[in-house]
Amino acid sequence: MTAKVKSAYEPLNELTVLDVIKPLNFFDTASLNELVVQEIGDGNLNLVFRLQDPDSEQALIVKQALPYAKVVGESWPLTLDRARIESDALLQEAESVPHLVPKVYYSDPHLAVTVMEDLSDHVILRKGLIEGNMYPLLAKDIGTFAANTAFYSSDFYLHPFDKKEQVKRFSNPELCKITEDLVFTDPFFDHDTNEFPAELRSGAEKIWADQELLREVAQLRFSFLTRAEILLHGDLHTGSIFVKEDSTKVIDPEFAFYGPAGFDLAHFFANLTLNHLSQNAHAKEPFHRENVQSFLLQTIEKTWETYTNTFTELWREKASDPFAKTEGVLENFLQHTFQETIGFAGCEVIRRTIGLAHVADLDSIEQKDIELFYKKKALELGSYLIKNQRKFKSITQLTDWIRGA
């Protein structure tokens, strides 16, 4: 869909967003004045509008990046280029897994706007999991998404010239710096961005003083900074996935960049792990809690199995790397990816517990003593994963340990 709209940037509102969508001819011209327009964004960085024709119920989403972090204000400026990166990432992902990402109808880098498919019939995965819901396609879909986006953006498939152009295209220094600070740096020092109750301070101080742990985090951080292996979503947690029983959609890849292959899976696994912990407090019936926790661990296992099987199949059919047929090359890559996944997951667990951005899975536990108990468990769990990442040889070893933790 092509159209000419305003080119001068200004933050949209419920009136001016109509100026963006009118030239797109998405809605019938006669219905434009009847559209129901809602600002529905609850994120930290963007404006999000939903526009619906009340007669046909046809709807779409208009997302606009703000030149600052919405959660903080203008004192935290951000690049508008992240809107272009998000749109490009969605289009790139759609080339191999179109059923797993929202459709992009239009984008404008000057307005920092992306117009995309409405997914109001889905729910945010984090919310659904907290409520104790289970989604049968989740593991297969996320494993398929991760494997396809990894392989088709890697040196194993792309010509070296194309790969390096892609790395430049998805250079995302400002948002990568946010990740660098909030995931790999601030939580591991007594930094003023950290946020946690006083009762957790002794656990935090134990992490800050653990030299073995800090050495491992430093290595993971260096990998994040330097290993441009594949195009990553960059923020693949349970708040960046829309689900319903028969559909999964990965959204919000504005943090997309080229980085280490285990990073996205790590964030997905870490957030499932935090929900596994929180089910002890959220689930009202022990039987249902056990079912949900079993589903979460099976999802971790099946996601990794789908990822490795899909990546292996793509490698055997389409790899152009000169060493693709050399015994052990694929296996070494997958094993290194797996072990870094565990280390990255440990960092994500810790940062979601004592860092700036928490998760509702733990923060919404009503009884504060129980919330504190599971947050302490989370710090122990994250620390163990970081320090012992190379000891794990299989995905079932990981889920067995989470189950016992």
C-alpha positions as CSV (number, residue, x, y, z in Angstrom):
1,M,0.0,0.0,0.0
2,T,1.4,3.3,-1.0
3,A,0.3,6.8,-0.2
4,K,1.6,10.4,0.3
5,V,1.0,11.7,3.8
6,K,2.4,14.4,5.9
7,S,6.2,14.4,6.1
8,A,6.9,16.7,9.0
9,Y,7.2,14.9,12.3
10,E,4.7,15.7,15.1
11,P,3.3,13.5,17.8
12,L,-0.1,12.2,16.7
13,N,-3.4,12.4,18.6
14,E,-6.8,10.9,18.1
15,L,-7.7,13.6,15.6
16,T,-4.4,13.9,13.6
17,V,-4.0,10.2,13.2
18,L,-6.9,10.3,10.7
19,D,-4.7,12.4,8.5
20,V,-2.2,9.5,8.3
21,I,-4.7,6.8,7.4
22,K,-7.0,8.8,5.0
23,P,-4.7,8.5,2.0
24,L,-4.2,4.8,2.5
25,N,-7.8,3.9,1.4
26,F,-8.0,1.2,4.0
27,F,-11.4,2.3,5.1
28,D,-14.4,3.2,2.9
29,T,-14.3,6.9,2.3
30,A,-17.9,7.3,3.6
31,S,-17.0,5.7,6.9
32,L,-13.9,7.9,7.8
33,N,-15.9,10.3,9.9
34,E,-17.5,7.4,11.8
35,L,-14.2,5.7,12.7
36,V,-13.8,4.9,16.4
37,V,-10.3,6.0,17.4
38,Q,-8.6,5.0,20.6
39,E,-5.1,5.6,22.0
40,I,-4.4,2.2,23.4
41,G,-0.6,2.3,24.0
42,D,0.6,1.2,27.4
43,G,4.2,0.8,26.5
44,N,7.2,2.8,27.4
45,L,8.3,4.2,24.1
46,N,5.5,4.8,21.7
47,L,2.0,6.0,20.9
48,V,-0.4,3.3,19.6
49,F,-3.9,4.0,18.1
50,R,-6.6,1.6,17.1
51,L,-9.0,2.7,14.4
52,Q,-12.2,0.8,13.7
53,D,-15.2,1.1,11.4
54,P,-18.1,0.4,13.7
55,D,-20.3,-1.0,10.9
56,S,-17.8,-3.4,9.2
57,E,-15.7,-3.9,12.4
58,Q,-12.7,-3.5,10.1
59,A,-9.7,-2.2,12.1
60,L,-6.1,-1.3,12.0
61,I,-3.3,-0.2,14.3
62,V,-1.2,3.0,13.9
63,K,2.0,3.0,15.9
64,Q,4.2,6.1,16.2
65,A,7.6,6.3,17.9
66,L,8.1,9.3,20.2
67,P,11.5,11.1,20.2
68,Y,11.8,10.3,23.9
69,A,11.0,7.4,26.3
70,K,7.3,7.8,27.1
71,V,7.8,6.3,30.5
72,V,10.4,8.9,31.6
73,G,9.7,12.0,29.4
74,E,11.7,14.3,27.2
75,S,14.7,14.0,29.6
76,W,15.4,10.6,28.0
77,P,15.7,11.3,24.2
78,L,15.5,8.5,21.7
79,T,16.0,8.1,18.0
80,L,12.9,8.0,15.7
81,D,14.8,5.6,13.4
82,R,13.6,2.7,15.7
83,A,10.3,3.0,13.9
84,R,12.0,2.3,10.5
85,I,13.9,-0.6,12.1
86,E,10.7,-2.1,13.5
87,S,8.9,-1.9,10.2
88,D,11.9,-3.3,8.3
89,A,12.2,-6.1,10.8
90,L,8.5,-7.1,10.6
91,L,8.8,-7.1,6.8
92,Q,12.0,-9.2,6.9
93,E,10.4,-11.7,9.3
94,A,7.3,-11.9,7.1
95,E,9.5,-13.2,4.3
96,S,9.9,-16.6,6.1
97,V,7.2,-16.7,8.8
98,P,4.3,-14.4,7.6
99,H,1.8,-16.1,9.8
100,L,3.8,-15.3,12.9
101,V,4.0,-11.5,12.7
102,P,1.4,-8.7,12.1
103,K,1.0,-7.5,8.6
104,V,2.5,-4.1,7.8
105,Y,0.3,-2.0,5.6
106,Y,2.3,1.2,5.5
107,S,5.3,2.9,7.1
108,D,6.7,6.4,7.1
109,P,10.2,7.0,8.5
110,H,9.7,10.7,8.6
111,L,6.6,10.5,10.8
112,A,8.1,7.4,12.6
113,V,4.8,5.7,11.9
114,T,3.9,2.0,11.1
115,V,0.3,1.1,10.1
116,M,-0.3,-2.6,10.7
117,E,-2.8,-5.4,11.3
118,D,-5.1,-5.2,14.3
119,L,-4.7,-8.1,16.7
120,S,-7.4,-7.2,19.2
121,D,-8.7,-10.8,19.0
122,H,-5.4,-11.9,20.6
123,V,-4.2,-11.3,24.2
124,I,-0.7,-10.4,25.4
125,L,1.0,-13.7,26.4
126,R,2.2,-12.4,29.8
127,K,-1.4,-11.6,30.8
128,G,-2.7,-14.9,29.5
129,L,-0.1,-16.9,31.4
130,I,-0.7,-15.0,34.7
131,E,-4.3,-15.9,34.3
132,G,-3.3,-19.5,34.0
133,N,-4.1,-20.0,30.3
134,M,-2.2,-22.4,28.1
135,Y,-1.6,-22.1,24.4
136,P,-0.9,-25.3,22.4
137,L,0.8,-23.7,19.4
138,L,3.1,-21.5,21.4
139,A,6.3,-23.6,21.5
140,K,6.1,-24.7,17.9
141,D,5.4,-21.1,16.7
142,I,8.2,-19.4,18.7
143,G,10.7,-22.2,17.8
144,T,9.8,-21.8,14.2
145,F,10.0,-18.0,14.3
146,A,13.4,-18.0,16.0
147,A,14.9,-20.6,13.7
148,N,13.7,-19.1,10.5
149,T,14.7,-15.5,11.4
150,A,18.1,-16.8,12.6
151,F,19.0,-18.9,9.6
152,Y,17.9,-16.6,6.9
153,S,19.7,-13.6,8.4
154,S,23.0,-15.5,9.1
155,D,26.3,-16.0,7.3
156,F,25.2,-19.6,6.9
157,Y,22.7,-18.5,4.3
158,L,23.5,-14.9,3.1
159,H,26.3,-13.9,0.9
160,P,28.9,-12.1,3.0
161,F,28.2,-8.8,1.2
162,D,24.5,-9.1,1.8
163,K,25.0,-10.0,5.5
164,K,27.2,-7.0,6.1
165,E,24.6,-4.7,4.4
166,Q,22.0,-6.2,6.7
167,V,24.1,-5.5,9.8
168,K,24.4,-1.9,8.7
169,R,20.6,-1.7,7.9
170,F,19.7,-2.9,11.4
171,S,22.4,-0.9,13.3
172,N,20.4,0.2,16.4
173,P,22.9,1.7,18.8
174,E,20.5,3.7,21.0
175,L,18.2,0.9,21.8
176,C,21.1,-1.6,22.1
177,K,22.6,0.8,24.7
178,I,19.3,0.5,26.7
179,T,19.7,-3.2,26.7
180,E,23.3,-3.1,27.5
181,D,22.6,-0.9,30.5
182,L,19.4,-2.4,31.8
183,V,20.2,-6.1,31.2
184,F,23.9,-6.4,31.5
185,T,25.2,-3.6,33.6
186,D,23.0,-1.7,36.0
187,P,21.5,-4.7,37.8
188,F,25.0,-6.0,38.6
189,F,26.1,-2.9,40.4
190,D,24.6,-0.6,42.9
191,H,23.1,1.7,40.3
192,D,20.4,4.3,40.8
193,T,18.2,2.9,38.0
194,N,17.7,-0.3,40.0
195,E,14.4,-0.7,41.8
196,F,13.6,-3.2,44.4
197,P,12.2,-3.4,48.0
198,A,14.6,-3.0,50.8
199,E,14.1,-6.7,51.8
200,L,15.9,-7.7,48.6
201,R,19.0,-5.6,49.2
202,S,21.0,-8.4,50.8
203,G,20.3,-10.6,47.8
204,A,21.3,-7.8,45.4
205,E,24.5,-7.1,47.3
206,K,25.4,-10.8,47.1
207,I,25.2,-10.5,43.3
208,W,27.2,-7.3,43.2
209,A,30.0,-8.9,45.3
210,D,30.1,-12.3,43.4
211,Q,33.2,-12.0,41.3
212,E,32.7,-15.3,39.5
213,L,29.2,-14.2,38.5
214,L,30.4,-10.8,37.4
215,R,33.1,-12.3,35.2
216,E,30.5,-14.4,33.4
217,V,28.2,-11.4,33.0
218,A,31.1,-9.4,31.5
219,Q,31.6,-12.2,29.0
220,L,27.9,-12.3,28.1
221,R,27.9,-8.5,27.8
222,F,30.9,-8.6,25.5
223,S,29.1,-11.2,23.3
224,F,26.1,-9.0,23.1
225,L,28.3,-6.1,22.0
226,T,30.4,-7.9,19.4
227,R,28.8,-11.0,18.0
228,A,26.7,-9.9,15.0
229,E,25.5,-13.5,14.2
230,I,21.8,-13.1,13.3
231,L,19.0,-10.6,13.1
232,L,17.4,-10.6,16.6
233,H,14.0,-9.4,17.7
234,G,16.0,-7.9,20.5
235,D,13.2,-7.9,23.2
236,L,11.4,-11.3,22.8
237,H,9.7,-11.5,26.2
238,T,6.1,-12.6,27.0
239,G,4.9,-9.0,26.6
240,S,6.0,-8.9,23.0
241,I,3.9,-11.9,21.9
242,F,0.2,-11.9,21.1
243,V,-1.6,-15.2,21.4
244,K,-4.9,-17.0,21.1
245,E,-5.6,-20.7,21.0
246,D,-4.9,-21.1,17.3
247,S,-2.5,-18.2,16.6
248,T,0.8,-16.6,17.8
249,K,2.1,-13.2,16.6
250,V,5.5,-11.7,17.6
251,I,5.2,-7.9,17.8
252,D,7.3,-4.9,18.6
253,P,10.8,-5.6,17.1
254,E,12.0,-2.0,17.5
255,F,15.0,-3.3,19.4
256,A,16.0,-5.5,16.4
257,F,19.7,-5.7,15.7
258,Y,22.4,-8.2,14.7
259,G,23.6,-10.0,17.8
260,P,24.3,-13.4,19.4
261,A,22.0,-16.2,18.4
262,G,20.9,-17.3,21.9
263,F,19.7,-13.8,22.9
264,D,16.0,-14.0,21.8
265,L,15.4,-17.5,23.1
266,A,17.0,-16.6,26.4
267,H,14.5,-13.8,27.0
268,F,11.6,-16.0,26.1
269,F,12.8,-18.8,28.4
270,A,13.6,-16.4,31.2
271,N,10.1,-14.9,31.2
272,L,8.5,-18.3,31.1
273,T,10.6,-19.2,34.0
274,L,9.5,-16.2,36.0
275,N,5.9,-17.1,35.3
276,H,6.6,-20.7,36.4
277,L,7.8,-19.2,39.8
278,S,4.8,-16.9,40.1
279,Q,2.2,-19.6,39.4
280,N,2.8,-20.8,43.0
281,A,1.1,-17.6,44.1
282,H,-1.3,-16.9,41.2
283,A,-2.9,-20.3,40.7
284,K,-5.9,-20.9,43.0
285,E,-6.1,-24.6,42.6
286,P,-3.0,-26.8,43.1
287,F,-4.0,-29.1,40.3
288,H,-4.3,-26.3,37.8
289,R,-1.0,-24.8,39.0
290,E,0.8,-28.0,38.4
291,N,-0.8,-28.2,34.9
292,V,0.3,-24.7,34.0
293,Q,3.8,-25.2,35.4
294,S,4.1,-28.4,33.4
295,F,2.9,-26.6,30.3
296,L,5.5,-23.8,30.8
297,L,8.4,-26.3,31.1
298,Q,7.2,-28.3,28.2
299,T,7.0,-25.1,26.2
300,I,10.7,-24.3,26.9
301,E,11.6,-27.9,25.9
302,K,9.5,-27.9,22.7
303,T,10.6,-24.5,21.7
304,W,14.2,-25.5,21.8
305,E,13.5,-28.8,20.0
306,T,11.5,-27.0,17.3
307,Y,14.3,-24.4,16.9
308,T,17.1,-27.0,16.6
309,N,15.1,-29.3,14.2
310,T,14.0,-26.4,12.0
311,F,17.4,-24.8,11.9
312,T,19.0,-28.1,11.1
313,E,16.6,-28.8,8.3
314,L,17.2,-25.3,6.8
315,W,21.0,-25.8,7.2
316,R,20.9,-29.1,5.3
317,E,18.7,-27.8,2.5
318,K,19.9,-24.2,2.1
319,A,23.2,-23.5,3.8
320,S,25.8,-21.9,1.6
321,D,28.6,-21.9,4.1
322,P,31.7,-23.7,2.8
323,F,31.9,-25.8,6.0
324,A,28.2,-26.6,6.1
325,K,28.9,-30.3,5.4
326,T,31.8,-30.6,7.8
327,E,30.9,-32.9,10.7
328,G,30.3,-31.1,14.0
329,V,30.1,-27.5,12.7
330,L,26.3,-27.3,13.0
331,E,26.4,-29.1,16.3
332,N,29.0,-26.7,17.7
333,F,27.0,-23.7,16.7
334,L,23.8,-25.0,18.3
335,Q,25.6,-26.0,21.5
336,H,27.3,-22.6,21.9
337,T,23.9,-21.0,21.2
338,F,22.3,-23.2,23.8
339,Q,24.8,-22.4,26.5
340,E,24.7,-18.7,25.9
341,T,20.9,-18.9,25.9
342,I,21.1,-20.1,29.5
343,G,23.6,-17.4,30.5
344,F,21.5,-14.6,28.9
345,A,18.4,-16.0,30.5
346,G,20.0,-15.7,33.9
347,C,20.8,-12.0,33.3
348,E,17.2,-11.4,32.2
349,V,15.8,-13.1,35.3
350,I,17.9,-10.9,37.6
351,R,17.3,-7.7,35.8
352,R,13.5,-8.3,35.8
353,T,13.7,-8.7,39.6
354,I,16.0,-5.9,40.8
355,G,16.5,-3.7,37.7
356,L,14.4,-0.9,36.3
357,A,11.8,-2.9,34.3
358,H,10.0,-5.6,36.3
359,V,7.4,-8.1,35.2
360,A,3.8,-8.3,36.3
361,D,4.2,-12.0,36.9
362,L,6.0,-11.3,40.2
363,D,5.0,-7.7,40.9
364,S,1.3,-8.6,40.8
365,I,1.5,-11.2,43.6
366,E,-0.9,-9.8,46.2
367,Q,0.8,-11.0,49.4
368,K,4.1,-9.1,49.7
369,D,5.9,-11.7,51.8
370,I,5.1,-14.3,49.1
371,E,6.2,-11.8,46.4
372,L,9.5,-11.3,48.2
373,F,10.0,-15.1,48.6
374,Y,9.7,-15.7,44.9
375,K,11.9,-12.7,44.0
376,K,14.6,-14.1,46.2
377,K,14.2,-17.4,44.5
378,A,14.5,-15.6,41.1
379,L,17.8,-14.0,42.1
380,E,19.2,-17.4,43.2
381,L,17.9,-19.0,40.0
382,G,19.4,-16.3,37.7
383,S,22.7,-16.4,39.5
384,Y,22.9,-20.2,39.1
385,L,22.1,-20.0,35.4
386,I,24.8,-17.4,34.7
387,K,27.5,-19.2,36.7
388,N,26.7,-22.7,35.4
389,Q,25.7,-22.1,31.8
390,R,28.4,-24.4,30.4
391,K,27.3,-27.3,32.6
392,F,24.0,-27.7,30.9
393,K,24.1,-30.1,28.0
394,S,20.4,-30.6,27.2
395,I,17.2,-28.6,27.4
396,T,15.7,-31.2,29.8
397,Q,18.6,-30.5,32.2
398,L,17.5,-26.9,32.3
399,T,13.8,-27.6,32.8
400,D,14.6,-30.2,35.5
401,W,16.6,-27.6,37.3
402,I,13.9,-25.0,37.0
403,R,11.3,-27.5,38.3
404,G,13.5,-28.2,41.3
405,A,14.4,-24.6,42.0
